[in-house]
Amino acid sequence: MSTLERLADRLESIAPVRRNELLSRHTTFGIGGPADIWVTADSPETLAAIVRETTASVENIFVLGSGSNILVADEGIRGVVVDNRARQEVALEPAGVFRVGSGASFAGYARKMCRQGWAGLAWAVGIPGTLGGAVVYNAGAYGGCLADVLRGVRLLDNESGEDRWVDAGDLGLVYRGSVFTRGALAGQTILEAELALAPGDAAALMEEAGGYDSRRLAAQPRGRNAGSMFKNPPERPAWKLVDAVGMRGARRNDAGVSEKHSNFFVNYGNAKAEDVAWLVAEAERRVFDAYGIRLEREVAFVGAWA
Ligand SMILES: Cc1cc2nc3c(=O)[nH]c(=O)nc-3n(C[C@H](O)[C@H](O)[C@H](O)COP(=O)(O)OP(=O)(O)OC[C@H]3O[C@@H](n4cnc5c(N)ncnc54)[C@H](O)[C@@H]3O)c2cc1C
């Protein structure tokens, strides 16, 4: 029996396990080959137990949120992929402080808080993904971002197995980035996050959220995608650059650059990761040749790329 098979057996005593799970079923792109081991965590404690058990014997572990900001390779991800459904919510003192599992739906939680009359997250009602993913990227929209309301996170050090609280001020939260994306806290798992919201008027907050919904519907394409492919460089919005080099509407097999929003790359059917990657590289090359600007990817390319 291989090390991975023995690990899968041990993980089964902690949480539900599947083998060779196709990741295209778990990404908003609808793209991605198999994970060797797929294991579902339904609480921060189970998430921690899975990470500890895995890292004791193999190196490859990937904590997946909603798969809304990643392009998974056609060959999939080797080792263990954790399906994070740790969604517990606890109201703390003082009023307005909440501790939430990192697997909670960020948009769902934001909408619920608006409905309950807690202000600070109306801008987030249309952002797919989990709270954990939102921390990693300091998710934001319409002038708001998670850093505005995040107090801190409970982290698990994948290597030592220790968990600790880290204040938001120490997470290096910037536009679509953090210490996690810059590698400083890579190899750490976000178990929970603490948010501080202010009392507000529920009806007004729901109206504000509805306004953001309408703006999103008007600006963004439908279909399978991972949101903005590139961060906006200081010089010009990424969509304008991609448009200006003639890539709006470009196709490679079933992958394409959206006609509606040229920073959105879309899977129109059975696109492969390599089709999307080809278009992304082409856009990067053309923008650099034309303007000398290096586009920075917001979407992470993960897994076993050739
Ligand atoms: C239609 C659409 C619109 C979007 N609009 C916006 C927008 O307006 N603003 C915005 O900021 N983003 C937007 N996004 C991007 C995306 O929704 C966010 O980046 C989101 O926060 C990603 O969360 P996730 O759970 O899907 O992360 P995933 O894609 O599952 O994971 C992304 C990375 O985070 C890591 N990660 C996830 N959870 C944890 C954890 N618990 N511990 C450690 N690492 C973890 C993963 O390992 C991976 O490296 C959009 C995406 C789509 C598809």
The ligand as a Gaussian input file, in Angstrom:
#p B3LYP/6-31G(d) Opt

LIG

0 1
 C      -17.717000      35.934000     -11.060000
 C      -16.614000      36.292000     -10.093000
 C      -16.543000      37.569000      -9.583000
 C      -15.540000      37.923000      -8.675000
 N      -15.520000      39.188000      -8.174000
 C      -14.592000      39.530000      -7.260000
 C      -14.581000      40.841000      -6.685000
 O      -15.413000      41.687000      -6.974000
 N      -13.622000      41.125000      -5.774000
 C      -12.675000      40.191000      -5.396000
 O      -11.838000      40.505000      -4.543000
 N      -12.663000      38.946000      -5.933000
 C      -13.584000      38.593000      -6.844000
 N      -13.580000      37.341000      -7.402000
 C      -12.485000      36.400000      -7.070000
 C      -12.796000      35.436000      -5.903000
 O      -14.169000      35.365000      -5.678000
 C      -12.096000      35.856000      -4.610000
 O      -10.704000      35.943000      -4.795000
 C      -12.375000      34.885000      -3.458000
 O      -12.016000      35.529000      -2.259000
 C      -11.646000      33.549000      -3.563000
 O      -12.143000      32.683000      -2.534000
 P      -12.228000      31.098000      -2.719000
 O      -12.760000      30.535000      -1.456000
 O      -12.985000      30.747000      -3.947000
 O      -10.696000      30.738000      -2.899000
 P      -10.092000      29.551000      -3.814000
 O      -10.156000      29.979000      -5.246000
 O      -10.714000      28.258000      -3.441000
 O       -8.590000      29.567000      -3.313000
 C       -7.753000      30.642000      -3.648000
 C       -6.439000      30.522000      -2.855000
 O       -6.710000      30.767000      -1.473000
 C       -6.224000      29.675000      -0.711000
 N       -7.144000      29.448000       0.409000
 C       -8.502000      29.352000       0.358000
 N       -8.988000      29.107000       1.594000
 C       -7.923000      29.046000       2.428000
 C       -7.783000      28.803000       3.845000
 N       -8.827000      28.561000       4.631000
 N       -6.533000      28.809000       4.363000
 C       -5.431000      29.038000       3.576000
 N       -5.506000      29.252000       2.231000
 C       -6.743000      29.257000       1.674000
 C       -6.220000      28.485000      -1.661000
 O       -5.329000      27.479000      -1.208000
 C       -5.804000      29.147000      -2.949000
 O       -4.407000      29.307000      -2.998000
 C      -14.572000      36.950000      -8.291000
 C      -14.666000      35.645000      -8.801000
 C      -15.669000      35.313000      -9.684000
 C      -15.775000      33.904000     -10.191000

